[in-house]
Amino acid sequence: MKFAFPSFSAKPADSPASRPRTLDSQKSGAQRSKMMEYDQPLVWVVVLLMLLGLVMVYSASIALPDSPKYANYSNAHFLVRQAIFIGVSLVAGLFTFRIPIATWQRAAPYLFVITLVLLAMVLVPGLGRGVNGAKRWLSFRVFNLQPSELMKLFIVLYAANYTVRKQQVMHKLTKGFLPMTAAVGVVGLLLLLEPDLGALGVIVCIAMGILFLGGINGIWFGGIGAVLAGLFTLVIWLSPWRRERIFAYLNPWTEENALGKAYQLSHSLIAFGRGELFGVGLGASVEKLHYLPEAHTDFLLAVIGEELGFVGVLVVVMLFYWIIKRAFEIGRQAIAMEQTFAGLTAKGIGIWIGVQTFINMGVNLGLLPTKGLTLPLMSYGGSGVLINCIGLAILLRIDYENRVMMRGGRS
């Protein structure tokens, strides 16, 4: 007869370790599912930037009706329009979020070609609308569309799609690199005719960044980078007004420059100087009172610096840094799960937001020559806010599909 002796190493029957873990597992699984629906912090950071931008646009534009140019406008004109832009952009973002990334991948070449046509239409007399000597808008009565803003998004999708399709030949000059260079060259020619050198700089950075991340040959990348730098220098040198702006930026405090080509920059720097650490107070800016031109668009950061000080500017910088960092994390995660197009698109969106933010802030702070580029999500303008929201909604969709795949589901 055999006797079964109890094991002294066994856990007591009523110990926590011996209890069934089914209920606990279900609870933790439910919590994980709830947490992994979408990236809530990213959504709140984007909304916070847009709402802060709305407040600052109102502050920067409230005195504009005192000037003859805006005499027929109400004090809340730009506030109301910006609020409408934000509302429409959020709705467009919700709709965009529902579109699978595979659909964007298939549509990328067609969207790129359509935007090229729109860029060409801007140059047609009677179709394009000019503002301050630049012809960059198509008027649809209800709103004005800026095709260069569309191109910033669609060059991300096109470059990511191109890199995936040409992955096997990306190291070759004729098959891998030159076709993309030619496409960007056509875009560049159309933008130079508007002219819009700032948008061209952003688009070139996006395309080159995605090609670099996609594994392009380092020698060709370095070579084309040098060629592009030379071409930009040549374009600036052959344009007297661009050349004058560069020299004015290098020394904005001479009397001739401060009253001429560097007028915006000098008053932007004065605004930052007045703001000091904590600012002069919301609404108390002096520079927005017809001293600083385009305070509600290109130079919104200067008004933030004057009214909210260094602390306010630092908060804005950190919020944008968080978005860019998150975009690269989402892209790296997608590539790790072999979703190369999605990963390159996410990183491309990060490059786009990062480069445009850097240029705008650099211009406001006098680190870069003056260019007409808005601060993403914050500056006044319907096209910019709309396209920014659509791009970030695509980023959220990529993150959502990553989370679904990590749970073992299908996107």
C-alpha beads as a LAMMPS data file, in Angstrom:
LAMMPS data file: protein, C-alpha beads

411 atoms
410 bonds

1 atom types
1 bond types

-500.0 500.0 xlo xhi
-500.0 500.0 ylo yhi
-500.0 500.0 zlo zhi

Masses

1 110.0

Atoms # bond

1 1 1 0.000 0.000 0.000
2 1 1 1.284 3.406 -0.923
3 1 1 0.789 6.465 1.200
4 1 1 0.664 9.976 -0.212
5 1 1 2.466 12.421 2.009
6 1 1 1.715 16.121 1.712
7 1 1 4.480 18.234 0.261
8 1 1 5.819 20.692 2.807
9 1 1 6.895 23.035 0.021
10 1 1 3.370 23.421 -1.315
11 1 1 1.481 26.677 -0.758
12 1 1 -1.459 26.604 1.656
13 1 1 -4.742 26.112 -0.094
14 1 1 -6.027 29.501 0.960
15 1 1 -2.858 31.466 0.109
16 1 1 -3.022 34.208 -2.567
17 1 1 -0.590 32.306 -4.761
18 1 1 -2.864 29.269 -4.911
19 1 1 -6.074 31.162 -5.697
20 1 1 -7.394 31.092 -9.240
21 1 1 -6.048 34.096 -11.180
22 1 1 -8.732 34.083 -13.856
23 1 1 -10.631 37.067 -12.450
24 1 1 -7.450 39.064 -11.815
25 1 1 -6.208 38.313 -15.325
26 1 1 -9.512 39.397 -16.796
27 1 1 -9.419 42.644 -14.848
28 1 1 -5.853 43.447 -15.852
29 1 1 -6.651 42.511 -19.446
30 1 1 -9.655 44.820 -19.411
31 1 1 -7.493 47.614 -18.010
32 1 1 -4.870 47.076 -20.690
33 1 1 -7.524 47.119 -23.397
34 1 1 -8.928 50.352 -22.024
35 1 1 -5.506 51.971 -21.870
36 1 1 -4.532 50.836 -25.339
37 1 1 -7.444 52.248 -27.327
38 1 1 -5.611 55.382 -28.447
39 1 1 -2.913 57.770 -27.279
40 1 1 -4.846 60.089 -24.974
41 1 1 -1.845 62.213 -23.879
42 1 1 -1.035 62.985 -27.523
43 1 1 -4.615 64.094 -28.147
44 1 1 -4.613 66.367 -25.095
45 1 1 -1.268 67.950 -25.988
46 1 1 -2.536 68.749 -29.493
47 1 1 -5.816 70.186 -28.145
48 1 1 -3.915 72.223 -25.541
49 1 1 -1.664 73.756 -28.210
50 1 1 -4.656 74.659 -30.391
51 1 1 -6.562 76.226 -27.494
52 1 1 -3.503 78.189 -26.368
53 1 1 -3.043 79.269 -29.976
54 1 1 -6.689 80.387 -30.117
55 1 1 -6.230 82.580 -27.023
56 1 1 -2.988 84.074 -28.352
57 1 1 -4.433 84.699 -31.831
58 1 1 -7.243 86.670 -30.181
59 1 1 -4.764 88.604 -28.055
60 1 1 -2.494 89.321 -31.031
61 1 1 -5.313 90.410 -33.374
62 1 1 -7.685 92.282 -31.073
63 1 1 -6.184 95.684 -31.990
64 1 1 -6.008 95.098 -35.755
65 1 1 -9.381 96.775 -36.528
66 1 1 -7.807 100.085 -35.431
67 1 1 -5.729 100.076 -38.642
68 1 1 -7.190 101.107 -42.038
69 1 1 -6.436 97.678 -43.538
70 1 1 -8.770 95.908 -41.074
71 1 1 -11.157 98.780 -40.390
72 1 1 -14.222 96.730 -41.403
73 1 1 -13.327 93.827 -39.090
74 1 1 -14.647 93.332 -35.584
75 1 1 -12.278 92.851 -32.648
76 1 1 -13.255 89.164 -32.486
77 1 1 -13.033 88.542 -36.257
78 1 1 -9.886 86.412 -36.146
79 1 1 -10.959 84.704 -32.913
80 1 1 -14.250 83.538 -34.434
81 1 1 -12.650 82.383 -37.667
82 1 1 -9.870 80.540 -35.853
83 1 1 -12.422 78.837 -33.603
84 1 1 -14.320 77.713 -36.720
85 1 1 -11.070 76.484 -38.285
86 1 1 -10.287 74.464 -35.157
87 1 1 -13.801 72.973 -35.042
88 1 1 -13.685 71.946 -38.710
89 1 1 -10.145 70.591 -38.275
90 1 1 -11.142 68.430 -35.299
91 1 1 -14.061 66.971 -37.259
92 1 1 -11.725 66.301 -40.201
93 1 1 -9.271 64.685 -37.781
94 1 1 -11.967 62.360 -36.414
95 1 1 -12.907 61.336 -39.948
96 1 1 -9.249 60.824 -40.886
97 1 1 -8.647 58.647 -37.831
98 1 1 -11.187 56.138 -39.162
99 1 1 -9.259 55.609 -42.436
100 1 1 -6.878 52.598 -42.340
101 1 1 -3.209 53.286 -43.044
102 1 1 -3.305 50.796 -45.926
103 1 1 -5.776 53.104 -47.678
104 1 1 -3.391 56.049 -47.343
105 1 1 -0.585 53.900 -48.731
106 1 1 -2.589 53.045 -51.860
107 1 1 -3.735 56.636 -52.339
108 1 1 -0.352 58.311 -51.730
109 1 1 0.796 58.619 -55.401
110 1 1 -2.596 59.955 -56.517
111 1 1 -2.760 62.509 -53.692
112 1 1 0.739 63.690 -54.601
113 1 1 -0.204 64.214 -58.262
114 1 1 -3.458 66.000 -57.361
115 1 1 -1.561 68.389 -55.098
116 1 1 0.954 69.054 -57.879
117 1 1 -1.958 70.102 -60.086
118 1 1 -3.246 72.410 -57.341
119 1 1 0.206 73.983 -57.012
120 1 1 0.197 74.637 -60.762
121 1 1 -3.323 76.109 -60.596
122 1 1 -2.110 78.711 -58.087
123 1 1 0.080 80.182 -60.830
124 1 1 -2.773 80.483 -63.358
125 1 1 -4.002 84.105 -63.641
126 1 1 -7.505 84.427 -62.241
127 1 1 -7.256 81.260 -60.133
128 1 1 -4.437 82.002 -57.730
129 1 1 -4.893 84.575 -54.985
130 1 1 -1.997 86.787 -53.939
131 1 1 -1.261 88.272 -50.519
132 1 1 1.706 90.573 -49.757
133 1 1 3.288 89.878 -53.150
134 1 1 3.098 86.056 -52.908
135 1 1 0.615 83.952 -54.877
136 1 1 0.004 80.892 -52.699
137 1 1 -3.757 80.458 -52.320
138 1 1 -6.724 79.119 -54.259
139 1 1 -9.941 80.926 -53.412
140 1 1 -13.089 78.834 -52.934
141 1 1 -15.148 81.798 -51.642
142 1 1 -15.927 80.138 -48.321
143 1 1 -12.232 79.572 -47.593
144 1 1 -8.779 79.928 -49.158
145 1 1 -6.758 76.759 -49.722
146 1 1 -2.977 76.824 -49.605
147 1 1 -1.760 73.834 -51.688
148 1 1 1.749 74.031 -50.221
149 1 1 0.251 73.003 -46.850
150 1 1 -1.328 69.970 -48.512
151 1 1 2.001 69.115 -50.099
152 1 1 3.726 68.998 -46.707
153 1 1 1.428 66.139 -45.693
154 1 1 1.264 64.331 -49.008
155 1 1 5.039 64.429 -49.544
156 1 1 5.257 62.478 -46.258
157 1 1 2.890 59.820 -47.598
158 1 1 4.454 59.782 -51.065
159 1 1 8.048 59.545 -49.815
160 1 1 7.120 56.759 -47.372
161 1 1 5.252 54.868 -50.105
162 1 1 8.129 55.374 -52.558
163 1 1 10.700 54.118 -50.049
164 1 1 8.676 50.962 -49.394
165 1 1 8.163 50.259 -53.122
166 1 1 11.821 50.903 -53.997
167 1 1 13.357 49.301 -50.918
168 1 1 15.422 46.837 -52.973
169 1 1 16.987 49.545 -55.166
170 1 1 17.294 52.450 -52.723
171 1 1 21.073 52.168 -52.811
172 1 1 21.130 52.752 -56.581
173 1 1 21.295 56.252 -58.054
174 1 1 19.187 55.905 -61.196
175 1 1 16.466 53.573 -59.928
176 1 1 16.277 54.536 -56.278
177 1 1 17.278 58.143 -55.802
178 1 1 16.827 60.159 -58.994
179 1 1 13.059 59.543 -59.469
180 1 1 12.313 60.937 -56.005
181 1 1 14.700 63.817 -56.592
182 1 1 12.902 64.650 -59.838
183 1 1 9.509 64.634 -58.083
184 1 1 10.746 66.971 -55.350
185 1 1 12.390 69.124 -58.046
186 1 1 9.036 69.663 -59.767
187 1 1 7.476 70.645 -56.449
188 1 1 10.389 72.988 -55.800
189 1 1 10.039 74.710 -59.164
190 1 1 6.333 75.380 -58.590
191 1 1 6.965 76.696 -55.067
192 1 1 9.758 78.995 -56.225
193 1 1 7.400 80.505 -58.801
194 1 1 4.860 81.433 -56.089
195 1 1 7.374 82.194 -54.362
196 1 1 7.429 80.114 -51.148
197 1 1 10.989 79.242 -50.227
198 1 1 10.029 78.443 -46.634
199 1 1 7.552 75.710 -47.623
200 1 1 10.107 74.340 -50.087
201 1 1 12.672 74.065 -47.310
202 1 1 10.243 72.100 -45.124
203 1 1 9.241 69.772 -47.977
204 1 1 12.859 69.069 -48.951
205 1 1 13.707 68.268 -45.311
206 1 1 10.740 65.885 -45.092
207 1 1 11.636 64.037 -48.295
208 1 1 15.341 63.811 -47.472
209 1 1 14.623 62.726 -43.904
210 1 1 12.338 59.880 -44.968
211 1 1 14.797 58.715 -47.633
212 1 1 17.569 58.712 -45.030
213 1 1 15.445 56.721 -42.573
214 1 1 14.492 54.371 -45.393
215 1 1 18.092 53.316 -45.926
216 1 1 19.276 55.372 -48.891
217 1 1 22.921 55.158 -49.879
218 1 1 24.914 57.460 -47.607
219 1 1 27.165 58.741 -50.395
220 1 1 24.224 59.768 -52.584
221 1 1 22.496 61.322 -49.580
222 1 1 25.528 63.417 -48.684
223 1 1 26.041 64.423 -52.296
224 1 1 22.470 65.543 -52.872
225 1 1 22.527 67.365 -49.537
226 1 1 25.534 69.372 -50.699
227 1 1 23.873 70.069 -54.059
228 1 1 20.675 71.261 -52.366
229 1 1 22.633 73.537 -50.045
230 1 1 24.370 74.998 -53.094
231 1 1 21.064 75.476 -54.929
232 1 1 19.481 77.254 -51.956
233 1 1 22.510 79.529 -51.718
234 1 1 22.309 80.248 -55.451
235 1 1 18.573 81.024 -55.286
236 1 1 19.160 83.459 -52.440
237 1 1 22.131 85.087 -54.148
238 1 1 20.281 85.571 -57.445
239 1 1 17.292 87.192 -55.707
240 1 1 18.238 90.713 -54.571
241 1 1 15.374 90.991 -52.077
242 1 1 16.215 87.601 -50.537
243 1 1 19.875 88.589 -50.352
244 1 1 18.994 91.874 -48.654
245 1 1 16.844 90.011 -46.131
246 1 1 19.731 87.670 -45.285
247 1 1 22.138 90.550 -44.708
248 1 1 19.504 92.406 -42.676
249 1 1 18.985 89.328 -40.501
250 1 1 22.709 89.185 -39.743
251 1 1 22.650 92.779 -38.424
252 1 1 19.062 93.852 -37.640
253 1 1 19.906 96.802 -35.380
254 1 1 21.372 99.239 -37.886
255 1 1 18.980 102.094 -38.626
256 1 1 18.547 101.074 -42.268
257 1 1 17.774 97.437 -41.450
258 1 1 15.642 98.139 -38.379
259 1 1 13.373 100.378 -40.467
260 1 1 13.545 98.182 -43.559
261 1 1 14.147 94.484 -44.210
262 1 1 14.685 93.631 -40.522
263 1 1 11.694 95.611 -39.237
264 1 1 9.727 92.489 -38.235
265 1 1 12.750 90.807 -36.697
266 1 1 13.777 93.842 -34.644
267 1 1 10.276 94.256 -33.195
268 1 1 10.049 90.515 -32.544
269 1 1 13.258 90.693 -30.521
270 1 1 11.939 93.731 -28.656
271 1 1 8.821 91.712 -27.762
272 1 1 10.904 88.872 -26.327
273 1 1 13.033 91.371 -24.419
274 1 1 9.974 93.006 -22.848
275 1 1 8.581 89.638 -21.780
276 1 1 11.578 88.692 -19.643
277 1 1 10.864 85.699 -17.372
278 1 1 7.101 85.712 -16.762
279 1 1 5.849 88.214 -19.360
280 1 1 3.951 91.486 -19.113
281 1 1 0.610 89.671 -18.747
282 1 1 -1.968 88.193 -21.106
283 1 1 -3.321 90.899 -23.395
284 1 1 -0.761 93.519 -22.300
285 1 1 1.553 93.286 -25.332
286 1 1 2.648 96.591 -26.848
287 1 1 4.300 95.163 -29.971
288 1 1 0.969 93.786 -31.254
289 1 1 -0.360 97.364 -31.397
290 1 1 0.643 97.781 -35.068
291 1 1 4.385 97.636 -34.386
292 1 1 4.921 93.939 -35.176
293 1 1 3.398 92.955 -38.563
294 1 1 1.668 89.555 -38.875
295 1 1 1.670 89.120 -35.110
296 1 1 -1.255 86.668 -35.280
297 1 1 0.345 84.453 -37.948
298 1 1 4.105 84.180 -38.513
299 1 1 5.159 86.020 -35.333
300 1 1 2.694 84.614 -32.825
301 1 1 5.547 83.244 -30.708
302 1 1 6.862 86.790 -30.204
303 1 1 3.510 87.807 -28.690
304 1 1 3.621 84.700 -26.473
305 1 1 7.127 85.692 -25.396
306 1 1 6.064 89.246 -24.568
307 1 1 2.848 88.355 -22.713
308 1 1 3.797 85.031 -21.095
309 1 1 7.571 85.455 -20.954
310 1 1 10.317 82.866 -21.114
311 1 1 8.200 80.422 -19.101
312 1 1 5.348 80.582 -21.640
313 1 1 7.720 80.064 -24.575
314 1 1 9.411 77.164 -22.776
315 1 1 6.041 75.454 -22.217
316 1 1 5.237 75.759 -25.941
317 1 1 8.669 74.387 -26.891
318 1 1 8.284 71.401 -24.546
319 1 1 4.795 70.582 -25.855
320 1 1 6.082 70.510 -29.432
321 1 1 9.109 68.460 -28.347
322 1 1 6.745 65.920 -26.770
323 1 1 4.714 65.579 -29.991
324 1 1 7.844 65.100 -32.119
325 1 1 9.359 62.599 -29.681
326 1 1 6.076 60.652 -29.579
327 1 1 5.888 60.583 -33.381
328 1 1 9.303 58.950 -33.614
329 1 1 8.407 56.447 -30.877
330 1 1 5.237 55.462 -32.746
331 1 1 7.206 55.144 -35.986
332 1 1 9.887 52.983 -34.382
333 1 1 7.219 50.748 -32.893
334 1 1 5.473 50.320 -36.269
335 1 1 8.732 49.431 -38.033
336 1 1 9.517 46.893 -35.292
337 1 1 6.229 45.185 -36.204
338 1 1 7.213 45.257 -39.906
339 1 1 4.779 48.051 -40.780
340 1 1 7.397 50.012 -42.713
341 1 1 5.089 52.459 -44.496
342 1 1 3.296 53.313 -41.266
343 1 1 6.596 53.716 -39.417
344 1 1 8.135 56.003 -42.036
345 1 1 4.918 58.029 -42.211
346 1 1 4.897 58.542 -38.449
347 1 1 8.524 59.645 -38.449
348 1 1 7.868 61.843 -41.490
349 1 1 5.062 63.613 -39.623
350 1 1 7.486 64.141 -36.748
351 1 1 10.055 65.625 -39.156
352 1 1 7.404 67.884 -40.719
353 1 1 6.138 69.286 -37.401
354 1 1 9.668 69.521 -36.033
355 1 1 11.245 71.320 -38.991
356 1 1 8.398 73.816 -39.411
357 1 1 8.312 74.538 -35.671
358 1 1 12.088 74.990 -35.586
359 1 1 12.056 77.379 -38.555
360 1 1 9.195 79.470 -37.172
361 1 1 10.751 79.700 -33.719
362 1 1 14.180 80.365 -35.217
363 1 1 12.778 83.236 -37.288
364 1 1 10.993 84.740 -34.282
365 1 1 14.133 84.519 -32.154
366 1 1 16.468 85.864 -34.846
367 1 1 18.309 82.575 -35.280
368 1 1 17.172 82.196 -38.908
369 1 1 16.342 84.646 -41.728
370 1 1 12.748 85.870 -41.829
371 1 1 10.445 83.430 -43.680
372 1 1 6.678 83.236 -43.944
373 1 1 6.076 79.991 -42.058
374 1 1 3.384 79.642 -39.412
375 1 1 3.689 77.944 -36.035
376 1 1 1.902 74.572 -36.419
377 1 1 -1.455 74.202 -34.644
378 1 1 -1.236 77.694 -33.140
379 1 1 -0.900 80.424 -35.781
380 1 1 -3.958 81.871 -37.474
381 1 1 -4.902 80.139 -40.724
382 1 1 -7.410 77.565 -41.879
383 1 1 -5.239 75.510 -44.251
384 1 1 -2.405 75.137 -41.756
385 1 1 -4.521 74.042 -38.787
386 1 1 -6.618 71.699 -40.958
387 1 1 -3.641 69.903 -42.488
388 1 1 -1.835 69.732 -39.129
389 1 1 -4.883 68.020 -37.583
390 1 1 -5.214 65.579 -40.477
391 1 1 -1.515 64.691 -40.249
392 1 1 -1.689 64.141 -36.500
393 1 1 -4.878 62.091 -36.904
394 1 1 -2.921 59.805 -39.262
395 1 1 -0.234 59.575 -36.570
396 1 1 -2.885 58.591 -34.028
397 1 1 -4.244 55.994 -36.441
398 1 1 -0.781 54.465 -36.806
399 1 1 -0.484 54.271 -33.034
400 1 1 -3.987 52.765 -32.809
401 1 1 -3.122 50.053 -35.341
402 1 1 0.104 49.353 -33.450
403 1 1 -1.896 48.796 -30.267
404 1 1 -4.425 46.557 -32.031
405 1 1 -1.615 44.410 -33.458
406 1 1 0.061 44.134 -30.061
407 1 1 -3.212 42.790 -28.671
408 1 1 -3.228 40.189 -31.427
409 1 1 -6.044 41.753 -33.438
410 1 1 -6.304 43.216 -36.906
411 1 1 -6.302 46.908 -37.689

Bonds

1 1 1 2
2 1 2 3
3 1 3 4
4 1 4 5
5 1 5 6
6 1 6 7
7 1 7 8
8 1 8 9
9 1 9 10
10 1 10 11
11 1 11 12
12 1 12 13
13 1 13 14
14 1 14 15
15 1 15 16
16 1 16 17
17 1 17 18
18 1 18 19
19 1 19 20
20 1 20 21
21 1 21 22
22 1 22 23
23 1 23 24
24 1 24 25
25 1 25 26
26 1 26 27
27 1 27 28
28 1 28 29
29 1 29 30
30 1 30 31
31 1 31 32
32 1 32 33
33 1 33 34
34 1 34 35
35 1 35 36
36 1 36 37
37 1 37 38
38 1 38 39
39 1 39 40
40 1 40 41
41 1 41 42
42 1 42 43
43 1 43 44
44 1 44 45
45 1 45 46
46 1 46 47
47 1 47 48
48 1 48 49
49 1 49 50
50 1 50 51
51 1 51 52
52 1 52 53
53 1 53 54
54 1 54 55
55 1 55 56
56 1 56 57
57 1 57 58
58 1 58 59
59 1 59 60
60 1 60 61
61 1 61 62
62 1 62 63
63 1 63 64
64 1 64 65
65 1 65 66
66 1 66 67
67 1 67 68
68 1 68 69
69 1 69 70
70 1 70 71
71 1 71 72
72 1 72 73
73 1 73 74
74 1 74 75
75 1 75 76
76 1 76 77
77 1 77 78
78 1 78 79
79 1 79 80
80 1 80 81
81 1 81 82
82 1 82 83
83 1 83 84
84 1 84 85
85 1 85 86
86 1 86 87
87 1 87 88
88 1 88 89
89 1 89 90
90 1 90 91
91 1 91 92
92 1 92 93
93 1 93 94
94 1 94 95
95 1 95 96
96 1 96 97
97 1 97 98
98 1 98 99
99 1 99 100
100 1 100 101
101 1 101 102
102 1 102 103
103 1 103 104
104 1 104 105
105 1 105 106
106 1 106 107
107 1 107 108
108 1 108 109
109 1 109 110
110 1 110 111
111 1 111 112
112 1 112 113
113 1 113 114
114 1 114 115
115 1 115 116
116 1 116 117
117 1 117 118
118 1 118 119
119 1 119 120
120 1 120 121
121 1 121 122
122 1 122 123
123 1 123 124
124 1 124 125
125 1 125 126
126 1 126 127
127 1 127 128
128 1 128 129
129 1 129 130
130 1 130 131
131 1 131 132
132 1 132 133
133 1 133 134
134 1 134 135
135 1 135 136
136 1 136 137
137 1 137 138
138 1 138 139
139 1 139 140
140 1 140 141
141 1 141 142
142 1 142 143
143 1 143 144
144 1 144 145
145 1 145 146
146 1 146 147
147 1 147 148
148 1 148 149
149 1 149 150
150 1 150 151
151 1 151 152
152 1 152 153
153 1 153 154
154 1 154 155
155 1 155 156
156 1 156 157
157 1 157 158
158 1 158 159
159 1 159 160
160 1 160 161
161 1 161 162
162 1 162 163
163 1 163 164
164 1 164 165
165 1 165 166
166 1 166 167
167 1 167 168
168 1 168 169
169 1 169 170
170 1 170 171
171 1 171 172
172 1 172 173
173 1 173 174
174 1 174 175
175 1 175 176
176 1 176 177
177 1 177 178
178 1 178 179
179 1 179 180
180 1 180 181
181 1 181 182
182 1 182 183
183 1 183 184
184 1 184 185
185 1 185 186
186 1 186 187
187 1 187 188
188 1 188 189
189 1 189 190
190 1 190 191
191 1 191 192
192 1 192 193
193 1 193 194
194 1 194 195
195 1 195 196
196 1 196 197
197 1 197 198
198 1 198 199
199 1 199 200
200 1 200 201
201 1 201 202
202 1 202 203
203 1 203 204
204 1 204 205
205 1 205 206
206 1 206 207
207 1 207 208
208 1 208 209
209 1 209 210
210 1 210 211
211 1 211 212
212 1 212 213
213 1 213 214
214 1 214 215
215 1 215 216
216 1 216 217
217 1 217 218
218 1 218 219
219 1 219 220
220 1 220 221
221 1 221 222
222 1 222 223
223 1 223 224
224 1 224 225
225 1 225 226
226 1 226 227
227 1 227 228
228 1 228 229
229 1 229 230
230 1 230 231
231 1 231 232
232 1 232 233
233 1 233 234
234 1 234 235
235 1 235 236
236 1 236 237
237 1 237 238
238 1 238 239
239 1 239 240
240 1 240 241
241 1 241 242
242 1 242 243
243 1 243 244
244 1 244 245
245 1 245 246
246 1 246 247
247 1 247 248
248 1 248 249
249 1 249 250
250 1 250 251
251 1 251 252
252 1 252 253
253 1 253 254
254 1 254 255
255 1 255 256
256 1 256 257
257 1 257 258
258 1 258 259
259 1 259 260
260 1 260 261
261 1 261 262
262 1 262 263
263 1 263 264
264 1 264 265
265 1 265 266
266 1 266 267
267 1 267 268
268 1 268 269
269 1 269 270
270 1 270 271
271 1 271 272
272 1 272 273
273 1 273 274
274 1 274 275
275 1 275 276
276 1 276 277
277 1 277 278
278 1 278 279
279 1 279 280
280 1 280 281
281 1 281 282
282 1 282 283
283 1 283 284
284 1 284 285
285 1 285 286
286 1 286 287
287 1 287 288
288 1 288 289
289 1 289 290
290 1 290 291
291 1 291 292
292 1 292 293
293 1 293 294
294 1 294 295
295 1 295 296
296 1 296 297
297 1 297 298
298 1 298 299
299 1 299 300
300 1 300 301
301 1 301 302
302 1 302 303
303 1 303 304
304 1 304 305
305 1 305 306
306 1 306 307
307 1 307 308
308 1 308 309
309 1 309 310
310 1 310 311
311 1 311 312
312 1 312 313
313 1 313 314
314 1 314 315
315 1 315 316
316 1 316 317
317 1 317 318
318 1 318 319
319 1 319 320
320 1 320 321
321 1 321 322
322 1 322 323
323 1 323 324
324 1 324 325
325 1 325 326
326 1 326 327
327 1 327 328
328 1 328 329
329 1 329 330
330 1 330 331
331 1 331 332
332 1 332 333
333 1 333 334
334 1 334 335
335 1 335 336
336 1 336 337
337 1 337 338
338 1 338 339
339 1 339 340
340 1 340 341
341 1 341 342
342 1 342 343
343 1 343 344
344 1 344 345
345 1 345 346
346 1 346 347
347 1 347 348
348 1 348 349
349 1 349 350
350 1 350 351
351 1 351 352
352 1 352 353
353 1 353 354
354 1 354 355
355 1 355 356
356 1 356 357
357 1 357 358
358 1 358 359
359 1 359 360
360 1 360 361
361 1 361 362
362 1 362 363
363 1 363 364
364 1 364 365
365 1 365 366
366 1 366 367
367 1 367 368
368 1 368 369
369 1 369 370
370 1 370 371
371 1 371 372
372 1 372 373
373 1 373 374
374 1 374 375
375 1 375 376
376 1 376 377
377 1 377 378
378 1 378 379
379 1 379 380
380 1 380 381
381 1 381 382
382 1 382 383
383 1 383 384
384 1 384 385
385 1 385 386
386 1 386 387
387 1 387 388
388 1 388 389
389 1 389 390
390 1 390 391
391 1 391 392
392 1 392 393
393 1 393 394
394 1 394 395
395 1 395 396
396 1 396 397
397 1 397 398
398 1 398 399
399 1 399 400
400 1 400 401
401 1 401 402
402 1 402 403
403 1 403 404
404 1 404 405
405 1 405 406
406 1 406 407
407 1 407 408
408 1 408 409
409 1 409 410
410 1 410 411
